[in-house]
């Protein structure tokens, strides 16, 4: 029996919970267990009497769980046990904070009002001020501060943190903030071991736009004060500099921090890396990455990894971004990192990769996409040919409850605009209660993308008279256009070769101090160049205080398009010699194109062979196509063919083969032209220009049967030639002309004037180049077709309607034909006017019978 008793299991007993139990559970984050322990104590007071030490930690657990019901139950318990204000107001203070965090400000205010004034202490007022700030009741928070001072309670650093937050959001916040600063200095609240108030003061000055004040404060008491090793202070300074666009200074502050021996943490790099993205400082970003890799804790930090992914993706280094992404274990990847990688793919046009990663995020990682995710995914859906169910994504958004989110609505507008469904995009826009500048910019961009530039300008006028509340709003005028608005409109002006509208935008930029922004400046340089106003383009370039790689590329490309190869190469050499920007792939495309247009064959080949060796830029398919163009224009077709043969076969050869085909048309090489055309028919069977170029080659060689066969093949495949269209801007209005058409209101007068010009040209020795006509008809009929080509009609209209002596600026959607090129030279001499003709490839400046291209085009 004794043996049996010894073998019996001992009874398991659990000691009753105590106040220490509740405090321990709350401290360890076991909030639900803490509330259960308190409930057990309250239900069995005979086992363990309830004291006032158990209530505050339990209230803290209720606040952490956002459990208002539990907070009210503890409140009732405190009232029954007479513990609400006795022996101190610690319980009522904790309840006030809990009610606020549970979203019940009325209960918090009622509790404060019910507390007898003699029982209120400094913590009571701190809790009240903090609660009012939580609900953005800034003026009430300042009023509570004044009451606190009137009652004779001392201000602490905790009080000051809330007060400074209120000052950041008040209309008179600058004066109040400086008063609070002075008070803190007088009472020694800034330079103690605790840096909460100091950091809050930095943030206040930053939010009020007083960044210089924040820097003086930091310089006077940040690095030199006893708290110089406080990483939070340094992080606050770096973060506020980045948020206010002071990217250079943010990076310098990080270097100072490390030099003074303060060890950066995850927040430091998560704050500083965006500066590298905005400044295009990839090298500095890599330095930060190297530092992170050396630190075992930082390398797995999800926030740092997300910032690195974003930094590399912004620099179009998506391969590097993906390496960082893959280095973080699945369990460590937060939604923000997935969003950064998906956004990175979408930004560089790798839409299928973005969509695959999105699907993996949901299916494998189990993350529910947020509005930020969808704002990146929707553009990828719109652009991807592989994704068929584009509009079905709209239904997915509705099911996820995101249809009313502003970011998602903007992305949906962009998607429908890209699909050509502007009516749907406008419908979504109309559903937005108070469209902000981003929403307006999205709709304006859609109009420009679809070629509705006139509608885009009308929207800009409308947005400025649309009243709404917000930061980017002038209460008297409406939504104020910003940098993005201008950058959206300027390419529209460039597409239409409409300098008058471009000058309006330039004037707006100057009046609103936006013309020195590097992005706006680059867009202005591009707009003036593409409108044929190269001196203005250069003037804008020279006045910019800072230029990036895009700015340099735009002007190099402009010089090349205008046939000024020497100037383009001089600018390229100046760029490579400066520390302002490093050449990239586009820089070499621009330089090589300039060499091609100006016949600088050896200079172009020298650059091609040096680019990887001297600049670390690998030749791409587009760069190979530029070299083919250089050789092809010069008649070195066999060398051009060898360049193409050295490339990897496939779609990447399309541009090179197309360039080769154009060179064969120029030099009438039927054999190589047929080879190039056959390759192109395999790779791009729906592209009409390939068939047209081959027809040109056959027609020029008198091979009419072959030309007819190609046209027949086009009909069988349903391939239609894009009709030629030319346009001219006069008095802010665009006038379009099609070959032989009569839809323009002044068509009869234009045709009559063209007939007169034609007769005058023939008397002065002009002979129509009938090789430009692809049909096997007699020369008289060919000449009749050539007479009314679209560019000739546009020039004739310009001569009729433009002011005397004004330059005639015409743009065309296709390459200008040989006959129109010759005719423009004759007309420029006959009428004594400069004619600027922009085709799909370059500019031609005609003056006194000569063209700037020197007939090398």
C-alpha positions in Angstrom: 0.0 0.0 0.0 2.9 2.2 0.8 4.4 1.3 -2.5 1.1 2.1 -4.3 1.0 5.5 -2.5 4.5 6.2 -3.6 3.7 5.5 -7.2 0.6 7.7 -7.3 1.1 11.0 -9.1 1.5 14.1 -7.0 -1.5 16.6 -7.3 -0.7 19.5 -9.6 -1.5 22.9 -8.0 -1.2 26.4 -9.4 -0.6 29.2 -6.9 -3.2 32.0 -7.1 -2.2 35.0 -9.2 -0.8 38.1 -7.5 -0.1 41.7 -8.5 3.4 40.6 -9.3 2.0 38.0 -11.7 0.0 40.6 -13.6 3.0 42.9 -13.8 5.2 40.1 -15.1 2.7 39.0 -17.7 2.2 42.6 -19.0 6.0 43.2 -19.1 6.5 40.0 -21.2 3.8 41.0 -23.6 1.3 38.3 -22.5 -1.6 40.8 -22.4 -4.5 38.5 -22.6 -3.0 36.3 -19.8 -2.5 39.4 -17.7 -6.2 40.3 -18.0 -7.2 36.7 -17.1 -5.0 36.9 -14.0 -6.6 40.1 -12.9 -10.0 38.6 -13.4 -9.1 35.6 -11.3 -7.9 37.9 -8.5 -11.1 40.0 -8.6 -13.2 36.8 -8.5 -11.5 35.3 -5.5 -10.5 38.1 -3.2 -10.4 35.7 -0.2 -7.4 33.9 -1.8 -5.4 36.9 -2.8 -6.6 40.4 -2.0 -6.7 42.8 -4.9 -4.5 45.8 -4.4 -3.9 48.9 -6.5 -0.6 47.6 -7.8 -2.4 45.0 -10.1 -4.6 47.5 -11.9 -2.2 49.8 -13.8 -0.3 46.9 -15.6 -3.7 45.2 -16.4 -4.9 48.5 -17.9 -1.8 48.7 -20.0 -2.5 45.3 -21.3 -6.1 46.3 -22.2 -4.7 49.3 -24.1 -2.1 47.2 -25.9 -5.0 44.9 -27.1 -7.2 47.9 -28.0 -9.8 46.2 -25.7 -12.1 49.0 -24.6 -14.5 46.5 -23.0 -11.7 45.3 -20.7 -10.7 48.9 -19.9 -14.3 49.7 -18.9 -14.5 46.5 -16.7 -11.3 47.5 -14.9 -12.7 51.0 -14.5 -15.9 49.6 -12.8 -13.7 47.3 -10.6 -11.6 50.3 -9.5 -14.8 52.3 -8.6 -16.2 49.4 -6.6 -13.0 48.9 -4.7 -12.5 52.7 -4.3 -9.1 52.4 -6.1 -9.7 54.9 -8.9 -8.0 57.9 -7.2 -6.7 56.3 -4.0 -4.0 56.2 -2.8 -2.8 58.0 -5.9 -4.3 58.9 -9.4 -2.1 56.2 -11.0 -5.1 54.0 -11.9 -7.2 56.9 -13.4 -4.2 58.1 -15.3 -3.6 54.7 -16.8 -7.3 54.4 -17.7 -7.3 57.8 -19.4 -4.4 56.6 -21.7 -6.1 53.2 -22.3 -9.4 54.9 -23.4 -7.5 57.1 -25.8 -5.6 54.2 -27.3 -8.9 52.2 -27.7 -10.3 55.1 -29.7 -12.7 56.4 -27.0 -11.7 60.0 -26.5 -15.0 61.0 -24.9 -14.5 58.4 -22.1 -10.9 59.7 -21.6 -12.1 63.3 -21.3 -15.0 62.3 -19.0 -12.6 60.5 -16.7 -10.3 63.5 -16.5 -13.2 65.8 -15.8 -14.5 63.4 -13.0 -11.1 63.4 -11.3 -11.2 66.0 -8.5 -8.7 68.8 -9.3 -6.8 68.3 -6.0 -6.2 64.6 -7.1 -4.8 65.5 -10.5 -1.0 65.3 -10.8 1.4 66.1 -13.6 0.9 62.6 -15.1 -2.8 63.2 -15.3 -2.2 66.3 -17.5 0.5 64.5 -19.5 -2.0 61.7 -20.2 -4.7 64.2 -21.2 -2.4 66.1 -23.5 -1.1 62.9 -25.1 -4.7 61.7 -25.7 -5.7 65.0 -27.3 -2.6 64.8 -29.6 -3.5 61.3 -30.5 -6.8 62.6 -31.9 -5.2 65.6 -33.5 -6.9 68.0 -31.2 -3.9 70.4 -31.2 -5.5 73.5 -29.8 -7.1 71.6 -27.0 -3.8 70.0 -26.2 -2.2 73.5 -25.9 -5.2 74.6 -23.7 -4.6 71.6 -21.4 -0.9 72.6 -21.2 -1.9 76.1 -20.0 -4.3 74.6 -17.4 -1.5 72.3 -16.2 0.8 75.3 -15.7 -2.0 77.3 -14.0 -2.4 74.4 -11.5 1.3 74.7 -10.7 2.3 71.2 -12.1 5.9 70.9 -13.4 6.5 70.2 -17.1 8.5 67.1 -17.8 10.2 65.9 -21.0 7.2 63.7 -21.6 4.9 66.8 -21.5 7.2 68.6 -23.9 7.2 65.8 -26.5 3.4 66.1 -26.8 3.4 69.9 -26.8 6.0 70.0 -29.6 3.9 67.6 -31.7 0.9 70.0 -31.2 3.1 73.0 -32.2 4.1 71.1 -35.4 0.5 71.1 -36.5 -0.8 74.5 -35.5 -1.1 77.6 -37.7 0.9 79.6 -35.2 3.1 76.7 -34.4 6.4 78.4 -35.2 6.0 81.0 -32.4 4.6 78.5 -29.9 7.4 76.0 -30.8 10.1 78.6 -30.2 8.5 79.5 -26.9 8.5 75.8 -25.9 12.1 75.6 -27.0 13.0 78.6 -24.8 11.0 77.1 -21.9 12.9 73.7 -22.3 16.2 75.5 -22.2 15.4 77.5 -19.1 14.2 74.4 -17.3 17.0 72.1 -18.4 14.7 69.6 -20.3 16.9 69.2 -23.5 20.3 68.1 -22.6 19.8 65.4 -20.0 20.5 61.7 -20.6 17.0 61.2 -21.9 16.8 62.6 -25.4 13.1 62.4 -26.0 12.5 66.1 -25.8 15.5 67.0 -27.9 14.5 64.6 -30.7 10.9 65.9 -30.6 12.2 69.4 -31.0 14.2 68.4 -34.0 11.1 66.8 -35.5 9.0 69.9 -34.8 11.4 72.2 -36.6 11.5 69.9 -39.5 7.7 69.6 -39.7 7.3 73.4 -39.6 9.8 73.6 -42.6 12.5 75.2 -40.3 15.2 72.7 -41.3 18.0 75.3 -40.8 16.8 75.8 -37.2 16.8 72.0 -36.7 20.4 71.9 -38.0 21.5 74.7 -35.7 19.9 72.9 -32.8 21.6 69.6 -33.8 25.0 71.2 -34.3 24.7 73.1 -31.0 23.4 70.3 -28.9 23.3 67.2 -31.0 26.8 66.0 -31.7 28.5 68.0 -28.9 26.1 67.3 -26.1 26.4 64.5 -23.5 23.9 62.5 -25.6 26.2 62.6 -28.7 26.2 58.8 -28.8 22.4 58.7 -28.9 21.7 57.0 -32.2 18.0 58.1 -32.1 19.1 61.8 -32.3 21.3 61.1 -35.4 18.5 59.1 -37.0 16.0 61.9 -36.4 18.4 64.4 -38.1 19.0 62.1 -41.1 15.3 61.3 -41.5 14.2 64.9 -41.3 16.8 66.0 -43.9 15.6 63.3 -46.3 12.0 64.1 -45.8 12.8 67.8 -46.6 14.7 67.0 -49.7 18.1 67.8 -48.3 19.6 64.6 -49.5 23.3 65.6 -49.8 23.2 66.9 -46.2 21.6 63.6 -45.0 24.4 61.6 -46.5 27.0 63.9 -45.0 25.3 63.6 -41.6 25.6 59.8 -41.8 29.3 60.1 -42.6 29.8 62.4 -39.6 27.9 60.0 -37.4 30.2 57.1 -38.3 33.3 59.3 -38.0 32.2 60.2 -34.4 31.9 56.6 -33.5 28.1 56.4 -33.3 27.1 52.9 -34.6 24.3 53.2 -37.2 21.3 50.9 -36.7 18.6 49.6 -39.0 16.6 52.9 -38.7 19.7 54.8 -39.8 20.1 53.0 -43.1 16.3 52.7 -43.7 16.3 56.6 -43.5 19.5 57.3 -45.4 19.2 54.9 -48.3 16.3 56.8 -50.0 18.7 59.8 -50.2 21.0 57.7 -52.5 18.0 56.9 -54.6 17.1 60.5 -55.1 20.6 61.7 -55.7 21.5 58.9 -58.1 24.4 58.1 -55.7 24.6 54.4 -56.4 28.2 54.2 -55.3 27.3 55.6 -51.8 24.4 53.2 -51.7 26.8 50.4 -52.3 29.0 51.6 -49.5 26.1 51.5 -47.1 25.2 48.0 -48.4 28.8 46.9 -47.7 28.5 48.2 -44.1 25.2 46.4 -43.6 26.7 43.1 -44.9 29.5 43.3 -42.3 27.0 43.7 -39.5 25.3 40.4 -38.6 22.2 42.1 -37.2 21.6 44.6 -40.0 21.9 42.1 -42.8 18.7 40.4 -41.8 16.8 43.6 -40.9 13.7 43.6 -43.0 13.5 47.5 -43.1 17.1 47.9 -44.2 16.6 45.2 -46.8 13.5 46.9 -48.1 15.4 50.2 -48.4 18.3 48.4 -50.2 15.8 46.8 -52.6 14.2 50.1 -53.3 17.6 51.8 -53.8 18.8 49.3 -56.3 15.5 49.2 -58.1 15.5 53.0 -58.4 18.9 52.8 -60.1 17.4 50.1 -62.4 19.7 47.5 -60.8 16.9 45.0 -60.3 19.3 42.1 -60.4 21.1 43.4 -57.3 17.7 44.2 -55.7 16.6 40.7 -56.2 19.9 39.4 -54.7 19.2 41.4 -51.5 15.6 40.2 -51.5 16.6 36.5 -51.8 19.2 36.9 -49.0 16.5 37.6 -46.5 14.9 34.4 -45.1 11.2 33.9 -46.0 10.3 34.3 -42.4 12.0 37.7 -42.3 10.4 39.2 -45.3 7.8 41.7 -44.4 5.1 43.0 -46.7 7.1 46.2 -47.3 10.0 44.2 -48.8 7.7 42.3 -51.2 6.2 45.6 -52.2 9.6 47.2 -52.8 10.7 44.3 -55.1 7.4 44.2 -57.0 7.5 47.9 -57.5 11.2 47.7 -58.6 10.2 45.2 -61.4 7.3 47.3 -62.4 9.4 50.5 -62.6 11.8 49.0 -65.1 9.1 47.4 -67.2 9.7 43.8 -66.1 6.0 43.3 -65.7 5.8 39.5 -65.9 8.4 39.2 -63.1 6.4 41.7 -61.0 3.2 39.7 -61.5 4.9 36.4 -60.8 6.3 37.8 -57.6 2.9 39.2 -56.7 1.3 35.7 -57.1 4.0 34.1 -55.1 3.6 36.7 -52.3 0.0 35.6 -51.9 0.2 31.9 -52.6 3.5 31.0 -50.8 4.2 33.8 -48.3 0.5 34.2 -47.4 0.6 38.0 -47.4 -2.6 39.9 -48.2 -1.7 42.7 -50.6 -2.2 46.2 -49.4 -3.0 49.4 -51.4 0.7 50.0 -52.0 1.0 46.5 -53.5 -1.9 47.1 -55.9 -0.6 50.6 -56.9 2.5 48.7 -58.3 0.7 45.7 -59.7 -1.9 47.5 -61.7 0.5 49.3 -64.1 2.3 45.9 -64.7 -1.1 44.4 -65.5 -1.9 47.1 -67.9 1.4 46.8 -69.8 1.9 43.0 -69.8 0.9 41.3 -73.0 1.0 38.0 -71.2 -1.6 39.1 -68.7 -5.0 38.8 -70.4 -7.5 39.6 -67.6 -6.5 43.2 -67.2 -10.0 44.5 -66.3 -10.6 41.6 -64.0 -8.1 43.1 -61.7 -10.5 45.9 -61.1 -12.9 43.3 -59.7 -10.2 41.9 -57.5 -9.5 45.3 -56.1 -13.2 45.8 -55.3 -13.4 42.4 -53.6 -10.4 43.3 -51.4 -12.1 46.5 -50.3 -9.5 48.8 -51.9 -11.7 50.5 -54.5 -12.0 53.7 -52.4 -8.3 54.0 -51.7 -6.8 57.0 -53.5 -3.6 55.3 -54.5 -5.5 52.4 -56.0 -7.9 54.7 -57.8 -5.0 56.5 -59.4 -3.4 53.2 -60.5 -6.8 52.1 -61.9 -7.1 55.3 -63.9 -3.6 54.8 -65.2 -4.4 51.2 -66.2 -7.5 52.2 -68.1 -5.8 55.1 -69.8 -3.0 52.8 -71.1 -5.7 50.5 -72.4 -7.2 53.5 -74.3 -10.3 53.6 -72.2 -10.2 57.2 -71.2 -14.0 57.2 -70.5 -13.5 54.6 -67.8 -10.5 56.5 -66.4 -12.6 59.7 -66.2 -15.4 57.8 -64.5 -13.1 56.6 -61.7 -11.7 60.2 -61.4 -15.3 61.5 -61.0 -15.8 59.1 -58.1 -13.0 60.6 -56.1 -14.5 63.1 -53.6 -11.5 65.5 -53.4 -9.0 64.7 -56.1 -5.5 65.7 -55.1 -2.6 66.7 -57.4 -1.6 63.1 -57.9 -5.1 62.2 -59.2 -5.1 65.1 -61.6 -1.6 64.2 -62.8 -2.7 60.6 -63.4 -5.6 61.7 -65.6 -3.4 64.3 -67.4 -0.8 61.6 -68.0 -3.4 59.3 -69.5 -4.4 62.1 -72.0 -0.8 62.7 -73.0 -0.2 58.9 -73.4 -3.2 58.6 -75.7 -2.2 61.6 -77.7 -4.9 63.9 -76.4 -2.6 66.7 -75.6 -5.3 69.4 -76.0 -7.4 67.6 -73.4 -4.4 67.5 -71.0 -4.0 71.2 -71.2 -7.7 71.7 -70.6 -7.4 69.5 -67.5 -4.5 71.6 -66.2 -6.7 74.7 -66.4 -9.6 73.0 -64.8 -7.5 71.6 -61.9 -6.4 75.1 -60.9 -10.0 76.1 -60.4 -11.0 73.0 -58.6 -11.4 73.8 -54.9 -10.4 71.2 -52.2 -8.6 70.9 -49.0 -5.0 69.8 -48.8 -1.3 70.7 -48.8 -1.0 71.2 -52.6 -3.9 73.6 -52.8 -4.3 77.3 -53.2 -7.6 78.0 -51.5 -8.4 80.8 -54.0 -7.4 78.9 -57.1 -7.6 75.1 -56.6 -5.1 72.3 -57.0 -1.7 73.7 -57.9 0.3 72.0 -60.7 3.5 70.5 -59.3 6.8 69.2 -60.8 5.1 66.0 -62.0 2.4 68.0 -63.8 5.0 69.9 -65.8 7.1 66.8 -66.5 3.9 65.2 -67.9 2.9 68.1 -70.1 6.3 68.9 -71.6 6.7 65.6 -73.5 3.3 66.3 -75.0 4.6 69.6 -76.3 7.7 67.8 -77.6 5.6 65.1 -79.4 3.5 67.8 -81.1 6.5 70.1 -81.8 4.5 72.8 -80.1 7.0 75.3 -78.7 4.3 77.9 -77.9 2.7 75.7 -75.3 6.1 74.6 -74.0 7.0 78.2 -73.4 3.8 78.7 -71.4 4.9 75.8 -69.1 8.4 77.2 -68.9 7.0 80.5 -67.8 4.8 78.8 -65.1 7.9 76.9 -63.9 9.9 80.2 -63.6 7.1 82.0 -61.8 6.8 79.2 -59.3 10.5 78.5 -58.8 10.3 75.0 -60.4 12.6 75.7 -63.3 15.7 74.8 -61.3 14.4 71.4 -60.4 16.6 68.9 -62.3 13.7 66.8 -63.5 11.8 69.8 -64.9 15.0 71.3 -66.3 15.7 68.0 -68.1 12.2 67.9 -69.5 12.5 71.6 -70.7 15.8 70.8 -72.4 14.2 67.9 -74.2 11.1 69.8 -75.1 12.9 72.7 -76.7 15.3 70.4 -78.6 12.4 68.3 -80.0 10.5 71.5 -81.0 13.6 72.5 -83.0 14.6 75.3 -80.6 18.2 74.1 -79.9 19.6 77.5 -78.7 16.8 77.7 -76.0 17.5 74.0 -75.1 21.1 74.8 -74.5 20.3 78.0 -72.6 18.1 76.0 -70.1 20.8 73.4 -69.8 23.5 76.0 -68.9 21.3 77.7 -66.3 20.5 74.6 -64.3 22.3 74.6 -61.0 22.6 70.8 -61.0 22.3 68.3 -63.9 22.1 64.6 -63.8 22.8 61.9 -66.4 19.4 62.3 -68.0 20.0 66.1 -68.5 23.3 65.4 -70.3 21.9 62.6 -72.4 18.9 64.7 -73.6 21.2 67.5 -74.9 23.7 65.1 -76.5 20.8 63.4 -78.2 19.4 66.8 -79.3 22.7 67.8 -80.9 22.8 64.5 -82.8 19.2 64.8 -84.0 20.0 68.3 -85.3 23.1 67.0 -87.2 25.6 68.7 -85.0 27.9 65.7 -84.4 30.9 67.7 -83.3 28.9 69.6 -80.7 27.4 66.3 -79.4 30.7 64.6 -79.0 32.2 67.7 -77.3 29.4 67.6 -74.8 29.9 63.9 -74.3 33.6 64.4 -73.6 32.7 67.3 -71.2 30.2 64.9 -69.4 32.8 62.1 -69.0 35.4 64.6 -67.7 33.0 66.1 -65.1 32.1 64.7 -61.7 28.4 65.7 -62.3 27.2 62.5 -64.0 28.5 59.2 -65.4 27.6 58.0 -68.8 25.2 55.1 -69.1 23.8 53.0 -71.9 21.5 55.9 -73.1 24.6 58.2 -73.2 26.3 55.9 -75.6 23.2 55.5 -77.7 22.9 59.3 -78.0 26.6 59.7 -78.8 26.6 57.0 -81.4 23.4 58.3 -83.0 25.1 61.7 -83.3 28.1 60.1 -85.0 25.7 58.3 -87.4 23.7 61.4 -88.4 26.9 63.4 -89.0 29.0 60.7 -90.8 31.6 60.5 -88.0 32.2 56.8 -88.7 35.7 56.4 -87.1 34.8 58.4 -84.0 31.7 56.2 -83.6 33.6 53.0 -83.9 36.3 54.2 -81.6 33.6 55.0 -79.0 31.9 51.6 -79.4 35.2 49.7 -78.8 36.1 51.9 -75.8 32.7 51.9 -74.0 33.1 48.7 -72.0 36.9 49.0 -71.6 37.0 52.6 -70.4 33.5 53.2 -69.0 32.3 49.8 -67.9 29.1 49.9 -70.0 28.3 46.7 -71.8 27.1 46.9 -75.4 23.3 46.2 -75.7 21.2 45.3 -78.7 20.3 49.0 -79.1 23.9 50.0 -79.1 24.7 47.3 -81.7 21.9 48.8 -83.8 23.5 52.3 -83.6 26.8 50.8 -84.9 25.0 49.1 -87.7 23.4 52.5 -88.5 26.9 54.3 -88.5 28.3 51.7 -90.9 25.1 51.4 -93.0 24.8 55.1 -93.7 28.4 55.2 -94.8 27.8 52.3 -97.3 29.9 49.8 -95.3 27.1 47.3 -95.5 29.2 44.1 -95.2 30.7 45.4 -91.9 27.3 46.2 -90.7 26.1 42.7 -91.6 29.1 41.3 -89.6 28.1 43.3 -86.5 24.5 41.8 -86.7 25.9 38.3 -87.2 28.0 38.6 -84.1 24.8 39.2 -82.0 22.9 36.4 -80.3 20.1 35.4 -82.8 16.5 36.3 -81.8 14.3 39.3 -80.9 17.2 41.3 -79.8 18.3 41.6 -83.4 15.2 43.4 -84.6 16.4 46.9 -84.2 19.7 46.1 -85.9 18.1 44.3 -88.8 15.6 47.2 -89.2 18.5 49.6 -89.4 20.2 47.4 -91.9 17.1 47.3 -94.1 17.0 51.1 -94.1 20.7 51.3 -95.1 20.0 48.9 -97.9 17.2 51.1 -99.2 19.5 54.1 -99.0 22.3 52.3 -101.0 19.9 50.2 -103.2 21.4 46.9 -102.1 18.8 44.4 -103.1 20.6 41.2 -101.9 21.3 42.3 -98.3 18.0 44.1 -98.2 16.2 40.8 -98.9 18.2 39.0 -96.2 17.3 41.7 -93.6 13.7 41.7 -94.7 13.3 38.0 -94.4 14.7 38.0 -90.9 12.3 40.9 -89.9 9.3 39.1 -91.4 10.1 36.2 -89.1 10.7 38.3 -86.0 8.1 41.1 -86.5 5.6 39.9 -89.1 3.0 42.6 -88.2 5.3 45.6 -88.6 4.4 47.5 -91.8 7.6 49.6 -92.1 9.6 46.4 -93.0 7.4 45.7 -95.9 7.4 49.3 -97.1 11.2 49.5 -97.0 11.6 46.3 -99.1 9.0 47.8 -101.5 11.2 50.9 -101.8 14.2 48.8 -102.5 12.5 46.9 -105.3 10.8 50.0 -106.7 14.1 51.9 -106.9 15.6 48.9 -108.7 12.7 48.8 -111.1 11.6 45.4 -109.8 7.9 46.1 -109.9 6.8 42.5 -109.8 8.7 41.9 -106.6 7.3 45.1 -105.1 3.8 44.0 -106.0 4.5 40.6 -104.3 5.5 42.4 -101.1 2.3 44.5 -101.2 0.2 41.4 -101.8 1.9 39.7 -98.8 1.0 42.7 -96.7 -2.7 42.4 -97.7 -2.7 38.7 -97.0 -1.3 39.2 -93.5 -3.6 42.2 -92.8 -0.7 44.5 -92.4 -1.5 48.2 -93.2 1.0 50.9 -93.8 0.8 53.8 -91.3 -0.4 56.8 -93.3 1.9 59.8 -93.4 0.8 62.7 -91.2 2.4 66.1 -90.7 1.4 69.0 -88.4 2.3 72.6 -87.7 1.5 74.8 -84.7 0.2 78.3 -85.3 -1.2 80.7 -82.7 -1.3 77.8 -80.1 -3.5 75.6 -82.4 -2.3 72.4 -84.2 -3.1 71.9 -87.8 -2.7 68.3 -89.2 -2.4 67.3 -92.8 -2.5 63.9 -94.5 -1.2 63.1 -98.0 -3.7 64.3 -100.6 -6.4 64.9 -98.0 -8.9 67.7 -98.1 -10.4 67.7 -94.6 -8.6 70.8 -93.3 -10.9 73.9 -93.3 -8.4 75.7 -95.5 -7.5 72.8 -97.7 -8.5 74.5 -101.0 -6.2 77.5 -100.3 -3.4 75.2 -99.2 -3.6 73.1 -102.4 -3.7 76.2 -104.5 -0.7 77.6 -102.8 1.2 74.3 -103.2 0.4 74.3 -106.9 1.9 77.8 -107.2 5.0 76.7 -105.3 5.3 73.6 -107.5 5.3 75.6 -110.7 7.9 78.0 -109.3 10.2 75.1 -108.2 10.0 73.5 -111.6 10.9 76.7 -113.3 14.0 76.9 -111.1 15.2 73.4 -111.9 13.3 71.2 -109.5 12.6 67.6 -110.8 10.3 65.3 -108.7 12.1 62.2 -107.4 9.5 59.6 -108.5 11.5 56.7 -107.0 9.6 57.6 -103.8 6.3 56.3 -105.3 6.0 52.6 -104.9 3.3 52.0 -107.6 4.1 51.1 -111.2 2.4 54.1 -112.8 3.7 56.8 -115.3 5.9 59.6 -114.0 3.1 62.2 -114.4 0.8 60.4 -112.0 3.7 59.8 -109.6 4.5 63.6 -109.6 0.8 64.3 -108.9 1.0 62.1 -105.8 4.3 63.7 -104.6 2.9 67.2 -105.0 0.5 66.7 -102.1 2.6 64.8 -99.6 1.6 65.8 -96.0 4.9 67.7 -95.2 4.5 69.8 -98.4 0.9 70.7 -97.4 2.0 71.6 -93.9 4.8 73.9 -95.2 2.4 75.5 -97.7 -0.1 76.2 -94.9 2.7 77.7 -92.7 3.8 80.0 -95.5 0.2 81.1 -95.9 -0.6 81.8 -92.3 2.6 82.4 -90.3 3.8 85.9 -89.8 6.2 87.3 -92.4 9.8 86.0 -91.8 8.8 83.5 -89.1 10.5 80.1 -89.1 8.2 77.4 -90.4 8.3 74.4 -88.0 6.7 71.1 -89.3 6.7 67.6 -87.7 6.0 64.3 -89.4 5.2 60.9 -88.0 7.3 59.0 -90.5 10.7 59.5 -92.2 10.7 62.4 -94.6 10.8 61.2 -98.2 13.7 62.2 -100.6 11.4 64.3 -102.8 10.0 66.3 -99.9 13.5 66.8 -98.6 14.6 68.2 -102.0 11.4 70.3 -102.4 12.0 71.9 -98.9 15.5 73.1 -100.0 14.0 74.7 -103.1 11.1 76.4 -101.2 13.5 77.7 -98.5 15.5 79.5 -101.1 12.5 80.7 -103.1 10.7 82.3 -100.2 13.7 83.3 -98.1 12.4 81.5 -95.0 14.0 78.9 -92.7 12.0 75.7 -92.6 12.6 73.2 -89.7 11.3 69.7 -90.5 11.3 67.0 -87.8 10.7 63.5 -88.9 10.7 60.3 -86.9 14.6 60.1 -86.9 16.0 63.6 -86.9 15.7 67.3 -87.7 16.3 69.0 -91.0 17.0 72.8 -91.0 16.5 74.2 -94.5 17.8 77.6 -95.3 18.7 79.3 -98.6 18.5 76.0 -100.5 20.6 73.9 -98.1 19.8 71.4 -95.4 21.7 71.1 -92.1 22.1 67.3 -92.8 24.3 68.0 -95.8 22.2 65.4 -97.6 23.7 62.7 -95.3 20.6 61.2 -93.8 
